[in-house]
Amino acid sequence: MNVFSILVAATPNMNNSRPGSEKFDKITRWFDKQDWSFDWFFSWWGQNTTISIIVSILILVGAIVIGKLLYWLIGTFAKSLAARTKSGLDDILIDKLEEPIVYGIVILGFYWGFTRLHFNESVDSFFANVFMILFILNVTWLIARVIDSLIEEYIVPIVTKSESDLDDQLLPILRKTIKAVLWIFGIVIALSNSGFDVAALIAGLGIGGLALALAAQDTVKNIFGGIMVFLDKPFKIKDRIKVNGMDGVVEEIGVRSTRLRTLEGRLITIPNGQFSDNAVENVSLEPTRKVNISLGLTYDTTPEQMENAMNIIKDIIKANSKVEDDALVAFNAWGDFAMGIQVIYYISSLDFIFSAQSEINLEILKLFNAEGLEFAFPTQTIYKKEL
């Protein structure tokens, strides 16, 4: 008999003499046949005393309080003590172990509180599996954090100091691979210890392999693009490149994508497949930057002044250490309103692109003014003939 039937039996004046009693009896019989009544709740409540339920709730609350207290103690005292030592290893361990340990205590507290209570067999098994998965994943998280921090503390400085660029490109991939392997092992161990048939699960994944391959075409393409970047080396980290309308400095080269910092300071993630489909211009490999400028002097300029102007420009370029010596200066044009001087020179480094041009242009302006050489600007002379 379920709760609904008990309430009906206990209700006075509920008999067949009242209108609609037959319909009410049908409803009662229907409720009697259902399995989703509240009998399980009363059964569970009968298996656990009120004191055991209160104790379990206190354990859950206590686990949360202890976790927060431990988090505060580690942040206040343990980190300050570790900061006083010369070794950086203790600082790393405390920082990376702090959160997983706190969460582990909370998980164990919840597990202890729930195992004190008695449910039916399926519920007990469900909670046991859930806590097992959470605990193993928490341990996996702890190990992954510690290993990654050790790589950051000890391996990254060595790679940074090395002259080769290959290790700079491989280290981010190695770190991500280690994380992925650790998490895969952690998930497999968690599922295996929770009663899942991992072998059957892997076999099931093989059935959907074809659909996965079709859905992951772009991913595979990007991975092969990343392999091409590592083998052909069209660019390396800190190179400035132009690809598909994007211009910036390479910050990270990954297996699937590459991160580019644009000249405006924005970070762009480019799928590696674009490097296979588009031309890549490596600006950093440009040996010199060609500068081509045109100057115009007025038609009042004498031949001697024109020759003096070209010699001044040659001397200015030759005296500047930021440009190459093979400059070209020529009187090359008779314009509508000016006599043209063409100047071509090469800046030796990309670091001097703006500073070299500014220095040379300022010197030209100063010396031309000092020598009385006038720059031409668009003018027209109109002759009016009197009739």
Secondary structure in CASP SS format (residue, H / E / C, confidence):
PFRMAT SS
TARGET T0000
AUTHOR 0000-0000-0000
METHOD secondary structure of the structure
MODEL  1
M C 1.00
N C 1.00
V H 1.00
F H 1.00
S H 1.00
I H 1.00
L H 1.00
V H 1.00
A H 1.00
A H 1.00
T C 1.00
P C 1.00
N C 1.00
M C 1.00
N C 1.00
N C 1.00
S C 1.00
R C 1.00
P C 1.00
G C 1.00
S H 1.00
E H 1.00
K H 1.00
F H 1.00
D H 1.00
K H 1.00
I H 1.00
T H 1.00
R H 1.00
W H 1.00
F H 1.00
D H 1.00
K H 1.00
Q C 1.00
D C 1.00
W C 1.00
S C 1.00
F C 1.00
D H 1.00
W H 1.00
F H 1.00
F H 1.00
S H 1.00
W H 1.00
W H 1.00
G H 1.00
Q H 1.00
N C 1.00
T C 1.00
T H 1.00
I H 1.00
S H 1.00
I H 1.00
I H 1.00
V H 1.00
S H 1.00
I H 1.00
L H 1.00
I H 1.00
L H 1.00
V H 1.00
G H 1.00
A H 1.00
I H 1.00
V H 1.00
I H 1.00
G H 1.00
K H 1.00
L H 1.00
L H 1.00
Y H 1.00
W H 1.00
L H 1.00
I H 1.00
G H 1.00
T H 1.00
F H 1.00
A H 1.00
K H 1.00
S H 1.00
L H 1.00
A H 1.00
A H 1.00
R H 1.00
T C 1.00
K C 1.00
S C 1.00
G C 1.00
L H 1.00
D H 1.00
D H 1.00
I H 1.00
L H 1.00
I H 1.00
D H 1.00
K H 1.00
L H 1.00
E H 1.00
E H 1.00
P H 1.00
I H 1.00
V H 1.00
Y H 1.00
G H 1.00
I H 1.00
V H 1.00
I H 1.00
L H 1.00
G H 1.00
F H 1.00
Y H 1.00
W H 1.00
G H 1.00
F H 1.00
T H 1.00
R C 1.00
L C 1.00
H C 1.00
F C 1.00
N C 1.00
E H 1.00
S H 1.00
V H 1.00
D H 1.00
S H 1.00
F H 1.00
F H 1.00
A H 1.00
N H 1.00
V H 1.00
F H 1.00
M H 1.00
I H 1.00
L H 1.00
F H 1.00
I H 1.00
L H 1.00
N H 1.00
V H 1.00
T H 1.00
W H 1.00
L H 1.00
I H 1.00
A H 1.00
R H 1.00
V H 1.00
I H 1.00
D H 1.00
S H 1.00
L H 1.00
I H 1.00
E H 1.00
E H 1.00
Y H 1.00
I H 1.00
V H 1.00
P H 1.00
I H 1.00
V H 1.00
T H 1.00
K H 1.00
S C 1.00
E C 1.00
S C 1.00
D C 1.00
L H 1.00
D H 1.00
D H 1.00
Q H 1.00
L H 1.00
L H 1.00
P H 1.00
I H 1.00
L H 1.00
R H 1.00
K H 1.00
T H 1.00
I H 1.00
K H 1.00
A H 1.00
V H 1.00
L H 1.00
W H 1.00
I H 1.00
F H 1.00
G H 1.00
I H 1.00
V H 1.00
I H 1.00
A H 1.00
L H 1.00
S H 1.00
N H 1.00
S C 1.00
G C 1.00
F C 1.00
D C 1.00
V H 1.00
A H 1.00
A H 1.00
L H 1.00
I H 1.00
A H 1.00
G H 1.00
L H 1.00
G H 1.00
I H 1.00
G C 1.00
G H 1.00
L H 1.00
A H 1.00
L H 1.00
A H 1.00
L H 1.00
A H 1.00
A C 1.00
Q H 1.00
D H 1.00
T H 1.00
V H 1.00
K H 1.00
N H 1.00
I H 1.00
F H 1.00
G H 1.00
G H 1.00
I H 1.00
M H 1.00
V H 1.00
F H 1.00
L H 1.00
D H 1.00
K C 1.00
P C 1.00
F C 1.00
K C 1.00
I C 1.00
K C 1.00
D C 1.00
R E 1.00
I E 1.00
K E 1.00
V E 1.00
N C 1.00
G C 1.00
M E 1.00
D E 1.00
G E 1.00
V E 1.00
V E 1.00
E E 1.00
E E 1.00
I E 1.00
G C 1.00
V C 1.00
R C 1.00
S E 1.00
T E 1.00
R E 1.00
L E 1.00
R E 1.00
T E 1.00
L C 1.00
E C 1.00
G C 1.00
R C 1.00
L E 1.00
I E 1.00
T E 1.00
I E 1.00
P E 1.00
N C 1.00
G H 1.00
Q H 1.00
F H 1.00
S H 1.00
D H 1.00
N C 1.00
A C 1.00
V E 1.00
E E 1.00
N E 1.00
V H 1.00
S H 1.00
L H 1.00
E C 1.00
P C 1.00
T C 1.00
R E 1.00
K E 1.00
V E 1.00
N E 1.00
I E 1.00
S E 1.00
L E 1.00
G E 1.00
L E 1.00
T C 1.00
Y C 1.00
D C 1.00
T C 1.00
T C 1.00
P H 1.00
E H 1.00
Q H 1.00
M H 1.00
E H 1.00
N H 1.00
A H 1.00
M H 1.00
N H 1.00
I H 1.00
I H 1.00
K H 1.00
D H 1.00
I H 1.00
I H 1.00
K H 1.00
A H 1.00
N C 1.00
S C 1.00
K C 1.00
V E 1.00
E C 1.00
D C 1.00
D C 1.00
A C 1.00
L E 1.00
V E 1.00
A E 1.00
F E 1.00
N E 1.00
A E 1.00
W E 1.00
G C 1.00
D C 1.00
F C 1.00
A C 1.00
M E 1.00
G E 1.00
I E 1.00
Q E 1.00
V E 1.00
I E 1.00
Y E 1.00
Y E 1.00
I E 1.00
S C 1.00
S C 1.00
L H 1.00
D H 1.00
F H 1.00
I H 1.00
F H 1.00
S H 1.00
A H 1.00
Q H 1.00
S H 1.00
E H 1.00
I H 1.00
N H 1.00
L H 1.00
E H 1.00
I H 1.00
L H 1.00
K H 1.00
L H 1.00
F H 1.00
N H 1.00
A H 1.00
E C 1.00
G C 1.00
L C 1.00
E C 1.00
F E 1.00
A C 1.00
F C 1.00
P C 1.00
T C 1.00
Q C 1.00
T C 1.00
I C 1.00
Y C 1.00
K C 1.00
K C 1.00
E C 1.00
L C 1.00
END
